[in-house]
Each structure stands twice: as C-alpha cells, then as structure tokens.
Amino acid sequence: MLFFICPTDFLESIIDSTSGQEKYYFSSLGNSVAFDANAIEEIKKIITEKGIREISFVLANDNCIVSDALGNQEFSEIIGLHRFYHALNKNKKRTDVSWRRSNRKHLLLSYHLNNKIKDLKHGLTDLSMDQITISGKIYHREQNSFVDIYSELICFDYVSLN
C-alpha cells in the first residue's frame, strides 16, 4: 500500500499497526503535493516496482497545517503552501452558505483529498487503473479511527439559476 500523508500528523505508526501489508509513504505538508512530471514518474516507479494495488490519501482531522490555513495562517510563508492555503480558504467561504459548521472540516478535507485523488489519477492515466484502488481517509484521534472521505462530493465553482 502507498499512503500520502502529512508528516505533522504522525500517522505512520498508527497506519503500520492496521495490517501486515508492506507500506510505503509519500509525505507533504497538509497533503499539498504537486503532481508534476517528476513526482508522477517516481510514483509510477514505486507502483510498478512494489506492485502497489492500493493508494490512500490520509489526513488527521486535527491536522495543524489545515487548521492553520483555516485560521491564523502562521505557516503561510512556507514555500509551496500559498496555493494550498488559498484553495482551502476559497472552499471554506463556499461552505459557509450551505454546510453546518460541525461537518465543515470533514467536507473541506474531503474536497481537498478528492482533488488530490483526481490529480493523481490524471497523472497515472497510462497505468492500468482498474487494478489500483485510490481512496481518502480522515483520521479522528478522539475515536482512534479512520473515516472515509465524502468520495462522491460535488462542488461547483459557481451556480447560475435562470
């Protein structure tokens, strides 16, 4: 299995305890990885050499990078996080109108991870995707459990009612 994780969540030991399968990790702050040509080639190499059939994007519900992006933005000067912070805040504003506050963080994390899954799938188009499962999970520390993201989430950039 290949896991995309944020190093600030410290989830490796928790994930390692879930099954005996060989696990590989790809780390980026807040799962903000950019799937450029070099990253895609490295991921393809790992997938083919290690026989990866399952990929999962995982973030903790209390991820400090996401919390910072939605709050004080103390880490906003870290190179590579500008677009990530902007996208999270744009989606936060969109959810203000339509979602209860109690569900909003799960919604925002789901939307973010769904975009990462879509970007990865786009980069892996030349691989046989029918043999690879890509999912997203949110780790809830309070319950010590992994919860699936809203995988069928639909978010519009705008809506026009005529």
PyMOL commands that set and color helices and strands:
alter all, ss='L'
color gray80, all
select helices_A, chain A and resi 7-9+12-16+29-31+37-50+64-70+82-98+101-123+129-131
alter helices_A, ss='H'
color red, helices_A
select strands_A, chain A and resi 2-5+24-27+54-60+133-140+145-148
alter strands_A, ss='S'
color yellow, strands_A
deselect
rebuild
show_as cartoon
